[in-house]
């Protein structure tokens, strides 16, 4: 069984963040995970686009190419 070195995982104090900033940070964290899946071949481009679009819709994020706006 592999152990995870918790020191390498950045700590975020979610409670101290305003709601909009918290939402933005969560979106970026999830997008980074999708980016990793895509770059490692775990998902293809079509799956990536579908997942990103659905996630943005559910979180109220407007996608603009490589950038995004919080609604």
C-alpha positions as CSV (number, residue, x, y, z in Angstrom):
1,X,0.0,0.0,0.0
2,X,1.4,3.4,-1.0
3,X,1.5,6.1,1.6
4,X,1.0,9.8,0.8
5,X,3.4,12.3,2.1
6,X,1.0,14.9,3.4
7,X,3.7,17.6,3.5
8,X,3.6,17.7,-0.3
9,X,-0.1,18.6,-0.4
10,X,-0.6,22.3,0.0
11,X,-2.8,23.3,2.9
12,X,-5.7,25.7,2.3
13,X,-7.6,27.4,5.1
14,X,-11.0,27.3,3.5
15,X,-12.8,28.8,6.5
16,X,-11.0,32.1,6.2
17,X,-11.8,32.6,2.5
18,X,-14.7,34.6,1.3
19,X,-17.3,32.4,-0.5
20,X,-16.4,33.6,-4.0
21,X,-12.7,33.0,-3.4
22,X,-13.5,29.6,-2.0
23,X,-15.5,28.7,-5.1
24,X,-12.7,29.9,-7.3
25,X,-10.1,27.9,-5.4
26,X,-12.2,24.8,-5.5
27,X,-12.8,25.2,-9.2
28,X,-9.1,25.6,-9.9
29,X,-8.2,22.6,-7.7
30,X,-10.7,20.4,-9.7
31,X,-9.5,21.8,-13.0
32,X,-5.9,21.0,-12.1
33,X,-7.0,17.4,-11.4
34,X,-8.7,17.2,-14.8
35,X,-5.5,18.7,-16.4
36,X,-3.4,16.0,-14.7
37,X,-5.8,13.2,-15.9
38,X,-5.6,14.6,-19.5
39,X,-1.8,14.9,-19.5
40,X,-1.3,11.4,-18.1
41,X,-3.7,9.8,-20.6
42,X,-6.3,8.8,-18.0
43,X,-9.0,10.6,-20.0
44,X,-9.1,11.8,-23.6
45,X,-9.8,15.4,-24.8
46,X,-13.5,14.8,-25.3
47,X,-13.9,13.5,-21.8
48,X,-11.9,16.4,-20.5
49,X,-14.0,19.0,-22.3
50,X,-17.3,17.3,-21.2
51,X,-16.2,17.1,-17.5
52,X,-14.9,20.7,-17.5
53,X,-18.1,22.0,-19.1
54,X,-20.3,20.1,-16.7
55,X,-18.3,21.2,-13.7
56,X,-18.3,24.8,-14.8
57,X,-22.1,24.7,-15.2
58,X,-22.7,23.2,-11.8
59,X,-20.4,25.6,-10.1
60,X,-21.7,28.7,-11.9
61,X,-18.5,29.4,-13.8
62,X,-18.5,30.9,-17.3
63,X,-15.7,29.5,-19.5
64,X,-13.9,31.8,-22.0
65,X,-11.4,29.7,-23.8
66,X,-8.5,29.3,-21.4
67,X,-9.9,31.7,-18.8
68,X,-13.1,31.7,-16.8
69,X,-15.4,34.1,-14.9
70,X,-17.3,33.4,-11.8
71,X,-21.0,34.1,-12.2
